[in-house]
Amino acid sequence: MDAIDKVRLMADLHKDHCSLNHGPDVDITKIPAADYLVIPFGYEEKSGVEVAVRELIIPVCFECALALKGEEWTLLYCFECTNNHWVNRALAKNNYRHHILWLRGCPDCTNKFGGLYFTDIPTYGSEAVLAINEIRIAV
């Protein structure tokens, strides 16, 4: 994502709301977005050059952005249906160590599992980054 794309996102930030799950009976349209989670999709050429074909841009609120950078929560996100939910690592029966687990199909949208990918979001810079407020909300 280049600087012009970031400026475009900043211009639209005031109109967006958080797209992540905040629990049952919570109206996410009333939770304003504070940043965007940007995940590039692409491939690597033989010469080692990474080519991003497209980017998935997910608006997130301030609390979700902090949770993505912390060590308490793991986000499970389905590429196919955009269904997502948070797992508290301390209460989970499985040992989660990544910030985001990307599912290629989930029980809600298909009976065919297509794969599992993960992302860890370090404090500064990553393949998946918080686009705008990277430095301001770093923990």
PyMOL commands that set and color helices and strands:
alter all, ss='L'
color gray80, all
select helices_A, chain A and resi 3-15+28-30+62-69
alter helices_A, ss='H'
color red, helices_A
select strands_A, chain A and resi 35-44+50-60+73-78+84-88+100-103+116-119+129-130
alter strands_A, ss='S'
color yellow, strands_A
deselect
rebuild
show_as cartoon
